[in-house]
Amino acid sequence: MSSIQAAHTTAAARAAHSADSPATGLPARLVLLLAAGAGLAVASLYYSQPMLGVLGPDIGASDAAVGLVPTLTQLGYALGILLLAPLGDRYDRRRIILAKAAVLSVALLASGAASGIGLLLATSLAIGLAATMAQDIVPAAATLAPESHRGKVVGTVMTGLLLGILLSRVLSGFVAEHFGWRIMFVIAAASIALIGVVAARGLPRFKPTTHLAYSALLGSLGKLWQKHGALRRATLSQGLLSVGFSAFWSTLAVMLHGAPFHLGSAAAGAFGLAGAAGALAAPLAGRLADRKGPELVTRLGIALTAISFAGMLLSPLLAPHARLWLIGASALGFDLGVQVTLVAHQTIVYGIEPGARSRLNAVLFVGMFVGMAAGAALGSVLLARWGWMAVTLLSTATAIGALVVRMWPGARLAR
């Protein structure tokens, strides 16, 4: 029996009391678990962003030092994807997910207890490393799903993941303003612990698809990159989108905290509600990719992202109140575009080599979160030196660059 068949059979046995969803062919309870697990894990990367304006003064850290918190979290995530995510092809993904859930809970608690910037930076890196459990969950969903519904299943799980990214900012901004930023980390740790308990009971086991040694497993990432032009194009374009996406969200709270807005962390987090509406389009993007092909979906998503970022260039012409509405509308547009593009890219990548899905996913998301880390760092520098318009110009330029990559003749990058 193949690993895919074995995992699918085990899932069915464990969830025999749950009816299969006609839309995905999987037990609805299992799909919900996967979506919630991915969303809560990746949310851990973003809880800090709306809280930076109040967190820094509380621990006596400068704006520059506090700006390293999201940078190290994103960098840790990229390193974790590179060094840990490929293990999903070598070992039982269920055991990996449970182990990372335990580490992530501890790291979040340690962040809430941090009394200085040094410990907070260290725990931020640890959070990024352990939050890669989300990148074990998504390939697990692709493995369990029937081929004819893979785009739909991945899209559904990605809805959970993307809602985790977006709503994490809303929740953390509210909690930090009304109860304190430390409480937010405690709540986050408890949510991950709960997912670990439920996953221990409801998640099926997965048989390895390779027996490569660890060094050979990591070495195969480079071979996959060289072999598959589709992987290179997806990684480069998604990475460029991530630069602009992260530059916006990692600087928004600081920008709103200053003149002329003087808004708190709850207001900064509330902008996540605009983007959250876009996350609901992820299953539709997966379904469209199943029907029309993912290439069309990537181009539509990137074009929407570029237009939305470019729209914010008009903000200097508007009054502060109108400027806030423009930022909210742009956030809705570019979040939708980035999410639609990511689902389409995953559909492309997961279809390249079924036995290497964890490694292919690792390559895609390393590129994405290197872009995230670069965007957080560049955004902070640009905001400090040249203001919000410089951040907007960066986001617009990187989105246009991503569209160029996707429109470039396939033969050039497929060599």
ChimeraX attribute file (.defattr): number of C-alpha atoms within 10 A of each C-alpha:
attribute: neighborCount
match mode: 1-to-1
recipient: residues
	/A:1	7
	/A:2	10
	/A:3	16
	/A:4	21
	/A:5	15
	/A:6	16
	/A:7	20
	/A:8	19
	/A:9	16
	/A:10	17
	/A:11	20
	/A:12	19
	/A:13	12
	/A:14	15
	/A:15	19
	/A:16	11
	/A:17	10
	/A:18	14
	/A:19	13
	/A:20	17
	/A:21	12
	/A:22	10
	/A:23	10
	/A:24	20
	/A:25	18
	/A:26	23
	/A:27	19
	/A:28	17
	/A:29	16
	/A:30	22
	/A:31	23
	/A:32	14
	/A:33	19
	/A:34	28
	/A:35	27
	/A:36	23
	/A:37	29
	/A:38	29
	/A:39	25
	/A:40	26
	/A:41	30
	/A:42	27
	/A:43	25
	/A:44	26
	/A:45	29
	/A:46	22
	/A:47	27
	/A:48	26
	/A:49	26
	/A:50	34
	/A:51	28
	/A:52	25
	/A:53	23
	/A:54	19
	/A:55	21
	/A:56	18
	/A:57	12
	/A:58	13
	/A:59	14
	/A:60	13
	/A:61	15
	/A:62	11
	/A:63	16
	/A:64	13
	/A:65	13
	/A:66	22
	/A:67	23
	/A:68	19
	/A:69	24
	/A:70	27
	/A:71	28
	/A:72	24
	/A:73	28
	/A:74	31
	/A:75	24
	/A:76	27
	/A:77	33
	/A:78	27
	/A:79	20
	/A:80	24
	/A:81	31
	/A:82	23
	/A:83	16
	/A:84	23
	/A:85	31
	/A:86	26
	/A:87	24
	/A:88	28
	/A:89	23
	/A:90	21
	/A:91	17
	/A:92	16
	/A:93	25
	/A:94	21
	/A:95	17
	/A:96	18
	/A:97	25
	/A:98	21
	/A:99	14
	/A:100	22
	/A:101	28
	/A:102	17
	/A:103	18
	/A:104	27
	/A:105	26
	/A:106	20
	/A:107	26
	/A:108	25
	/A:109	20
	/A:110	22
	/A:111	26
	/A:112	20
	/A:113	15
	/A:114	16
	/A:115	13
	/A:116	14
	/A:117	20
	/A:118	12
	/A:119	13
	/A:120	22
	/A:121	21
	/A:122	18
	/A:123	25
	/A:124	28
	/A:125	23
	/A:126	23
	/A:127	30
	/A:128	29
	/A:129	29
	/A:130	28
	/A:131	31
	/A:132	30
	/A:133	29
	/A:134	28
	/A:135	25
	/A:136	28
	/A:137	27
	/A:138	24
	/A:139	26
	/A:140	24
	/A:141	22
	/A:142	25
	/A:143	23
	/A:144	26
	/A:145	21
	/A:146	18
	/A:147	15
	/A:148	12
	/A:149	19
	/A:150	24
	/A:151	30
	/A:152	27
	/A:153	29
	/A:154	31
	/A:155	34
	/A:156	28
	/A:157	28
	/A:158	31
	/A:159	26
	/A:160	25
	/A:161	28
	/A:162	29
	/A:163	26
	/A:164	27
	/A:165	25
	/A:166	28
	/A:167	24
	/A:168	29
	/A:169	29
	/A:170	22
	/A:171	19
	/A:172	31
	/A:173	31
	/A:174	23
	/A:175	21
	/A:176	25
	/A:177	16
	/A:178	12
	/A:179	11
	/A:180	18
	/A:181	25
	/A:182	19
	/A:183	17
	/A:184	23
	/A:185	25
	/A:186	18
	/A:187	17
	/A:188	22
	/A:189	26
	/A:190	15
	/A:191	17
	/A:192	26
	/A:193	19
	/A:194	14
	/A:195	21
	/A:196	21
	/A:197	13
	/A:198	14
	/A:199	20
	/A:200	15
	/A:201	9
	/A:202	17
	/A:203	23
	/A:204	24
	/A:205	20
	/A:206	25
	/A:207	18
	/A:208	17
	/A:209	19
	/A:210	14
	/A:211	11
	/A:212	14
	/A:213	11
	/A:214	14
	/A:215	8
	/A:216	10
	/A:217	19
	/A:218	18
	/A:219	12
	/A:220	17
	/A:221	18
	/A:222	12
	/A:223	10
	/A:224	18
	/A:225	17
	/A:226	14
	/A:227	13
	/A:228	17
	/A:229	17
	/A:230	18
	/A:231	24
	/A:232	21
	/A:233	23
	/A:234	27
	/A:235	27
	/A:236	19
	/A:237	27
	/A:238	30
	/A:239	26
	/A:240	26
	/A:241	31
	/A:242	27
	/A:243	28
	/A:244	30
	/A:245	27
	/A:246	25
	/A:247	27
	/A:248	24
	/A:249	24
	/A:250	27
	/A:251	27
	/A:252	23
	/A:253	26
	/A:254	25
	/A:255	21
	/A:256	18
	/A:257	18
	/A:258	12
	/A:259	9
	/A:260	11
	/A:261	12
	/A:262	12
	/A:263	16
	/A:264	21
	/A:265	29
	/A:266	21
	/A:267	19
	/A:268	26
	/A:269	27
	/A:270	21
	/A:271	26
	/A:272	25
	/A:273	19
	/A:274	20
	/A:275	26
	/A:276	23
	/A:277	15
	/A:278	23
	/A:279	28
	/A:280	20
	/A:281	20
	/A:282	31
	/A:283	21
	/A:284	18
	/A:285	27
	/A:286	31
	/A:287	23
	/A:288	18
	/A:289	25
	/A:290	18
	/A:291	11
	/A:292	11
	/A:293	15
	/A:294	23
	/A:295	17
	/A:296	14
	/A:297	22
	/A:298	29
	/A:299	21
	/A:300	14
	/A:301	24
	/A:302	29
	/A:303	19
	/A:304	21
	/A:305	34
	/A:306	26
	/A:307	17
	/A:308	25
	/A:309	27
	/A:310	20
	/A:311	17
	/A:312	23
	/A:313	18
	/A:314	11
	/A:315	18
	/A:316	11
	/A:317	9
	/A:318	11
	/A:319	10
	/A:320	14
	/A:321	10
	/A:322	12
	/A:323	16
	/A:324	17
	/A:325	13
	/A:326	19
	/A:327	20
	/A:328	18
	/A:329	17
	/A:330	23
	/A:331	26
	/A:332	22
	/A:333	23
	/A:334	28
	/A:335	25
	/A:336	28
	/A:337	29
	/A:338	26
	/A:339	28
	/A:340	33
	/A:341	31
	/A:342	29
	/A:343	31
	/A:344	29
	/A:345	25
	/A:346	27
	/A:347	23
	/A:348	19
	/A:349	23
	/A:350	23
	/A:351	15
	/A:352	15
	/A:353	13
	/A:354	15
	/A:355	17
	/A:356	24
	/A:357	26
	/A:358	29
	/A:359	28
	/A:360	28
	/A:361	23
	/A:362	28
	/A:363	25
	/A:364	27
	/A:365	26
	/A:366	24
	/A:367	22
	/A:368	26
	/A:369	25
	/A:370	22
	/A:371	28
	/A:372	30
	/A:373	26
	/A:374	21
	/A:375	31
	/A:376	29
	/A:377	22
	/A:378	22
	/A:379	30
	/A:380	25
	/A:381	18
	/A:382	19
	/A:383	20
	/A:384	17
	/A:385	10
	/A:386	10
	/A:387	14
	/A:388	21
	/A:389	16
	/A:390	18
	/A:391	25
	/A:392	22
	/A:393	16
	/A:394	21
	/A:395	30
	/A:396	24
	/A:397	17
	/A:398	25
	/A:399	31
	/A:400	20
	/A:401	18
	/A:402	27
	/A:403	22
	/A:404	14
	/A:405	21
	/A:406	21
	/A:407	13
	/A:408	12
	/A:409	10
	/A:410	13
	/A:411	9
	/A:412	9
	/A:413	16
	/A:414	14
	/A:415	9
